[in-house]
């Protein structure tokens, strides 16, 4: 067997070996983070949703309990706009948390939850949607003022301009009518995150009796 040249047999200095091991460990960690990106969160905070900062205009929605009610407005209030469906398992898991948030804030006129019940297709049969939504809410004992997008026009607008791609999707809209946060899909931690974001926005809006200043004597 051919003997290696003497230079190949010499041991590397200890400091060099440590440096090489550290570099190898760093590379291994980087590879691990890339592979486990969605689990470990090694890359830090995610980029904001593309809808954040965009102003939401008027929408054409129908209240399922009272068809004569006008569509909700988003100015001067903090709004959670949620697209969900009774046929959607993640929606059914998320909705109770949104109802809890709305219940804690039901006496606060600065907040509104606009939960849009959606069918599985583009256009919805309003009567059938009302029946299925009412049956679901009664069965789960959720006190919710549900809305509908019977023609699918609002969903089309949000799909094209606000990145609406999946059920459920929840938009947090500030009092200036601009999107502040977006949650797409369902994660158990979202309820606490949504509640904290809502409270943070409400702190920026004075209560109605504080807007006009001290009462005159």
Steps between C-alpha positions, in 0.01 A plus 500: 500500500631843410595711798357853517742788487613622841304825472176302482576316820555809718220592742338839464553750783232493769380855424453411133303189588267702727443758227416230245260330741326830575460572128359151440257541788382836367441353154309207649279736701424708194399190304282381788324836520430495128353151518291571811405855411130477573555309824793672668456857372877541465470789256319734740176694435319441174448777246172695535201385299478692169161645601641679806474876454238487226174688549179296492213668319130430523381140486171346391394259775162374624416442863355151532264594784382836366531549122402867532814593692759698303843355432753565777734795475864481606587862583531621861479145636730206555369214287568129482383392155488121487422274204387157618268211412308238691645237263858598589655310799769766575228768490291309752799478732591868465156659525439441875816697579385796290159486669672506840695811400184670375313401815759664722471819293125499435448816708777688318354697205848539351518131403310272263531142382380450144489124449409414140351152466596361160385203297739273321451660156505849352132597525305396808132414537411753770215297648701180517799686641281659766360159600835325519659789687214522750509123557874508561486796738213350697677166521820657627321761714695783342346845522603648168357767273580330169531666160497362146658578164232344280642609164860432597600853394661593830703179500607566142620851594688369802651221294629742237605792721549370854654156461198294603594141411365261765238441765503622765659840446471785749587864430558751778396840365590819685281806554655662190366213289843349436596137551722460805541122525391186317463144628457230237410148608460390861755457779406457866721793600318742268224591747746654746690671218182645348370618838828677580505671159140618543567643847811679372295673231216588736745681725561742214133601481345717773176383653191682367458711817866606480495631142317820580715581802377591849134588531423869541374616840 
